[in-house]
Amino acid sequence: MNILITGANGQLATCIKALEHFYNQYNFIYKSATELDITNASAVFSFFKNNTIDYCINCAAYTAVDKAESNQEQAYNVNVIGAENLAKACNISNSKLIHVSTDFVFNGSSNKPYNETDSTCPLNVYGATKLEGEQRIQNHFDAYFIIRTSWLYSEFGNNFLKTMLRLSKTRDEIGVVSDQFGSPTYAMDLANTILKIIKVNNNAFGVFHYSNEGAISWYDFAKAIFDLNKIKIKINPITTEDFPTPAERPKYSVLDKAKIKKTFNVDVPSWKDSLKKAILNL
């Protein structure tokens, strides 16, 4: 079985690569943006024509949430056109697509975890382009798994965990937003879940939610990072209004994981247990 992973230099693809030795029965093909530009339809179709691909895991995305507000065309090209190109190529080639999306398709007005059928209403360009990417995939074929995730971090790439640890080396005090709530997701857990979906191979296509268990604020997350690393630093809880950003963010984006647990028999660790693992792997 040949598995194509786009966005090869990102943290999720890097986590999949770290786990591939557990899946020797598969042939993993990693492609970065320079090796396979998913925004270029002819390049995508040519690649699929010349290679037999059973599954495509689309880890490629424009994820710079604030920069997307001013780089709308680039975000649109990657998150919408890129997703559509892969969907079209998968459809023609009889391949299955696993596409990673985001909690930012919701506006955060809920007071309970979002399930897959809840109404979407993104607040920013990033969320809007990711939602349209989902819709383009769904318009072209049925053999897709769209996995919405949230607050992705790992020992690889740029993320909140690594930012907090970096800031702690130069600061004695830090302010962290305390009125935005969600669920951190250890990218290694998400990678494991994606590979389990492929292994189960039950064709239970559709939209799924995956993050670690628990609902916390960014302030809670930062505090846990420093506590687990035994770093002494003063953390000041601040409001969203105290820390204005170009992109508006949902105040609450906790995801309901019941569907993915039941469909693929997935175990979802708590955010704190997974954070401990990530820190051990740093």
C-alpha positions in Angstrom: 0.0 0.0 0.0 1.4 3.4 -1.0 0.6 6.3 1.3 1.4 9.9 0.1 2.0 12.5 2.8 1.9 16.1 1.7 3.4 19.0 3.8 6.3 16.7 4.6 8.2 19.4 6.6 5.4 20.1 9.0 5.1 18.8 12.5 2.2 16.3 11.8 4.1 14.7 8.8 7.2 14.6 10.9 5.3 12.7 13.6 3.9 10.2 11.0 7.5 9.7 9.9 8.6 8.9 13.5 5.9 6.2 13.7 6.3 4.6 10.2 8.6 1.8 11.5 5.5 0.4 13.3 3.8 0.1 9.8 6.4 -1.7 7.7 3.6 -3.1 5.5 3.1 0.4 4.0 5.2 2.4 1.7 5.3 6.1 2.8 6.0 8.8 0.2 6.7 12.2 1.7 6.4 15.4 -0.4 7.2 18.9 0.7 5.7 22.0 -1.0 8.8 22.3 -3.2 8.6 18.6 -4.2 4.8 18.6 -4.9 3.0 22.0 -5.1 -0.6 21.0 -4.3 -1.8 24.4 -5.6 -0.6 23.4 -9.1 -3.3 21.1 -10.5 -1.2 19.8 -13.4 1.6 18.8 -11.0 -0.8 17.0 -8.7 -2.6 15.1 -11.5 0.8 14.2 -13.1 2.1 12.8 -9.8 -1.0 10.7 -9.2 -1.0 9.5 -12.9 2.6 8.3 -12.5 2.3 6.8 -9.0 -0.2 4.4 -7.5 -1.5 6.1 -4.4 -3.8 4.2 -2.0 -4.1 6.9 0.6 -3.2 10.6 0.6 -2.7 12.2 3.9 -2.9 16.0 3.4 -0.8 17.6 6.0 -0.1 20.6 3.8 -1.8 23.8 5.0 -1.4 27.5 5.4 -1.6 27.7 9.2 -0.2 31.2 10.0 -3.6 32.4 11.4 -2.7 36.1 11.8 -0.7 36.3 8.6 -3.6 34.8 6.6 -5.5 38.0 7.2 -3.1 39.9 5.0 -2.0 37.0 2.8 -5.5 35.9 1.8 -4.6 34.7 -1.7 -1.8 32.4 -0.4 -4.0 31.0 2.3 -6.8 30.4 -0.2 -4.5 28.7 -2.7 -3.1 26.2 -0.2 -6.2 25.6 1.9 -8.8 25.6 -0.8 -7.3 25.1 -4.2 -4.7 22.6 -2.9 -7.4 20.6 -1.1 -9.6 20.6 -4.2 -6.7 19.5 -6.4 -5.9 16.5 -4.2 -9.6 15.6 -4.0 -9.9 15.6 -7.8 -6.7 13.6 -8.2 -7.8 11.0 -5.6 -11.2 10.7 -7.2 -9.7 10.0 -10.6 -7.1 7.6 -9.2 -9.4 5.8 -6.9 -7.4 6.9 -3.9 -8.6 7.7 -0.4 -8.0 11.2 1.1 -7.3 12.0 4.7 -7.5 15.7 5.1 -6.6 17.6 8.3 -8.8 20.6 9.1 -9.3 22.8 12.2 -11.5 23.8 15.1 -11.4 27.3 13.7 -14.3 26.5 11.4 -16.5 27.3 14.5 -17.1 30.7 15.9 -16.8 29.7 19.6 -20.3 30.7 20.7 -21.1 27.2 22.0 -21.0 26.2 25.6 -20.5 22.5 24.9 -18.0 20.6 22.8 -18.6 20.8 19.1 -19.7 17.7 17.2 -19.3 17.1 13.5 -22.8 18.2 12.5 -22.8 21.5 14.4 -23.1 24.7 12.3 -19.8 26.2 11.1 -19.1 29.9 11.2 -15.4 30.8 11.0 -14.3 34.1 12.4 -11.1 34.5 10.4 -9.5 34.0 6.9 -7.7 30.8 8.1 -10.9 29.2 9.4 -12.9 30.3 6.3 -10.3 28.9 3.9 -10.1 25.6 5.8 -13.9 25.3 5.8 -14.1 26.0 2.0 -11.3 23.4 1.5 -13.5 20.8 3.4 -16.5 21.8 1.1 -14.5 21.5 -2.1 -13.4 18.0 -1.1 -16.9 16.9 -0.3 -18.1 18.3 -3.6 -15.8 16.1 -5.6 -16.0 12.6 -4.1 -17.0 10.5 -1.1 -13.8 8.6 -0.2 -12.5 11.2 2.3 -11.8 11.4 6.0 -11.8 15.1 7.1 -10.3 15.3 10.6 -10.7 18.6 12.5 -8.2 19.1 15.2 -7.1 21.9 17.5 -4.1 23.5 19.3 -1.6 21.2 17.6 1.8 20.9 19.2 4.7 18.5 19.4 8.5 18.3 19.8 8.8 19.3 16.1 8.3 22.5 14.3 6.9 25.8 15.7 4.1 25.6 18.2 2.8 26.8 21.6 4.9 24.4 23.6 8.1 25.3 22.0 7.3 29.0 22.1 6.6 29.0 25.8 9.9 27.1 26.5 11.8 29.6 24.3 10.3 32.7 26.0 11.1 31.3 29.4 14.8 31.5 28.6 14.7 35.2 28.2 11.8 36.4 30.4 10.9 36.2 34.1 7.3 37.1 33.5 4.8 36.4 30.7 1.2 37.2 29.9 -1.0 34.4 28.4 -4.7 34.6 27.3 -7.0 33.0 29.8 -10.4 33.4 28.2 -10.0 31.2 25.1 -10.8 27.6 25.8 -10.0 24.5 23.7 -8.2 21.2 23.8 -4.5 20.8 23.0 -3.6 18.1 20.6 -0.3 16.2 20.7 0.6 15.7 17.0 2.0 12.3 17.7 -1.5 11.2 19.0 -3.1 12.6 15.9 -0.5 10.8 13.7 -1.3 7.5 15.5 -5.0 8.0 15.0 -4.6 8.7 11.3 -2.5 5.6 10.8 -5.1 3.6 12.8 -7.8 4.8 10.4 -5.7 3.4 7.5 -5.1 0.2 9.3 -8.8 -0.3 10.1 -9.6 0.5 6.5 -13.4 0.3 7.1 -14.3 3.0 4.6 -16.3 4.8 7.2 -15.8 8.1 5.3 -16.9 11.5 6.6 -16.0 14.3 9.0 -14.4 13.5 12.4 -13.1 15.5 15.3 -9.8 14.7 17.2 -8.0 16.4 20.0 -6.8 15.3 23.4 -9.3 15.0 26.2 -10.1 18.0 28.4 -10.9 21.7 28.1 -8.4 24.3 29.2 -7.3 27.9 28.5 -4.1 28.9 26.9 -3.1 30.2 30.4 -3.8 26.7 31.8 -1.7 25.1 29.0 1.2 27.5 29.6 1.1 26.9 33.4 1.2 23.1 32.9 4.2 23.4 30.5 6.2 25.4 33.0 5.2 23.3 35.9 6.1 20.0 34.2 9.4 21.5 33.1 10.0 22.9 36.7 10.5 26.4 35.2 10.0 29.3 37.6 8.3 32.1 35.7 5.4 34.5 36.6 2.4 33.9 34.4 -0.2 36.7 34.2 -3.7 35.7 32.9 -4.8 38.3 30.3 -8.0 38.7 28.3 -8.3 38.5 24.5 -8.9 42.2 24.5 -5.6 42.7 26.3 -3.8 40.9 23.5 -5.3 42.0 20.2 -4.4 40.0 17.1 -5.1 40.5 13.4 -7.3 37.4 13.3 -10.2 37.0 15.7 -10.2 33.6 17.5 -13.1 31.5 18.9 -13.5 31.9 22.7 -14.5 28.2 22.9 -13.5 25.5 20.4 -13.5 22.2 22.4 -14.2 19.2 20.1 -16.5 16.3 20.8 -14.5 13.1 20.0 -17.3 10.5 20.4 -17.7 9.8 16.7 -14.0 9.0 16.0 -13.7 6.9 19.2 -16.7 4.8 18.2 -16.0 4.4 14.5 -12.3 3.5 14.8 -12.0 2.3 18.4 -9.6 5.1 19.1 -8.3 5.8 22.6 -8.0 9.5 23.3 -5.4 10.4 26.0 -5.9 13.4 28.3 -4.1 16.6 27.3 -1.9 16.5 30.4 -0.7 12.9 29.9 0.2 13.7 26.3 1.9 16.9 27.2 4.1 14.9 29.6 5.1 12.5 26.7 5.9 15.4 24.4 8.1 17.0 27.0 10.0 13.7 27.6 10.6 13.6 23.8 12.0 17.1 23.6 
